[in-house]
Amino acid sequence: MNSITTTDAHKALDIIFIIQNDVLGTPTAVPAIVGPQSIGWTQAALLLATPAQAQALLGEDGLRSAPELAAALRQRGVGSVLILGHPQAPDVALRGHDWMDTPHASGWLSRPVTPTAVDPSATVTEAERLAHTTAQALAHGFVAADALVLARMHTASGQGWPQPWPATDAPALGLNIAHLPRLSLPGHALPTPPLFPPLPQLDDAHRTLGLYPVVDSADWVERVLAAGVRTVQLRIKDPTQPDLRQHIRRSVAAARAASAQLYINDHWQLAMEEGAFGVHLGQEDLGHADVQALAQAGLHLGLSTHSPWEVSRAWALRPSYIACGPIHATTTKDMPWRPQGNGNLAFWSHLLPVPVVAIGGMDAQRLQEAVQHGAAGVALITAITASAHPEEALAHLQAVWAQGLAAPRTLAPGWPRSTR
């Protein structure tokens, strides 16, 4: 491939990259000088390019897949890469999708339809808008994976450049679930939703879990069910525990007898074999769990999320519920994330059409706040298991839940805040 000169750069490729300003520390969207002699692009914090543009930067001929191009760019020093797709892309996988490769996440990212959708191979207008809003997200403290998800969402809603980044304390305006892109699992195509059954509708379609104790034995499962709980999770982290299957089997029987919803944390194969109502998985579990087998078996699925890109990946699977956390600081698990707070809980509860479960650092006061901020369920651990009188604690928490339902619902903010 012949070198592309600086004079021809904007006519031919007009690559947009985002680079960290060393003086001000503010990410800025910048048009790149293109070709093998380009200066600066290998130091970009984030680079956006079509496949042809990426090959030009690398100085290569021939067809390479979007994942291969992104990996090659990152090997040259680029921090994160988004390979832009378009409806006429030679690579079928890029028709309607982008490929994202960042330190925190990689995968196919769907491209929500924008009010003025533009083919990025024909004009840089969409790429410029996306670069601008991504730079704003980076400046607000989001990592690249989160920034790209939010930028796609922001531009799809029609609120993109030159509009300012939305304030986190302003009411949510103009956003709906159609604006949220879907992120695939690593090495997988985006699934065709829906995959998992919705939760049974109770008195309110968005209040389908209630108090949600997370306990570590069948004894505890039976105890909280006897106290009136109707959603419970069995979380035994050690897969080598000799009586693991027995705990699951007893818990399944107890939940059936109480007409309750039992979720098994992590041990998805045993959950299927023993006929559990559902499985709860963390993001780290998605790489080895057979989600297709779970869906075909008719199990309900709950997924943990801690940031926008994790919500995007969870939404791609259309789970039965999505857990949002940690809402508050917690000592039960080491977390690399900052607490999301009630604002993020309200934002995702407002946006997502599936129940959202609040988890992390919950006590009675925070439980009521979570319900008022839209939580369809609140996961509780030490508030119950560390209590000297668990049954009394559960009765009090049930009363607090009812108070939260009766209280006015808090308005959702205009945007989430960073958790990294």
Buried (B, 14 or more C-beta within 10 A) or exposed (E): EEEBEEEEBBEBBBBBBBBBEEEEEEBBBBBBBBBEEBEEBBBBBBBBBBBBBBBBBBBBEEEBBBBBBBBBBBEBEBBBBBBBBBEEBEBEBBEBBBBBBBEBBBBBBBBBEBEEBBBBBEEBEBBBBBBBBBBBBBBBEBBBBBBBBBBBBBBBBEBBBEBEBBEBEEEBEEBEEEBBBBBBBEEBEBBEEEBBBBBEEEEEEBBBBBBBBBBBBBEBBBBBBEBBBBBBBBBBEEEEBEEBEEBBBBBBBBBEEBEBBBBBBBBBEBBBEBBBBBBBBBBEBBEEBEBEEBBEBEBBBBBBBBBBBBBBBBBBBBBBBBBBBBBBEBEBEEBEBBBBBBBBBBBBBBBBEBBBBBBBBBBBEBBBBBBBBBBBBBBBBBBBBEBEEBBEBBEBBBEBBEBBBEEEBBBBBBBBBBBE
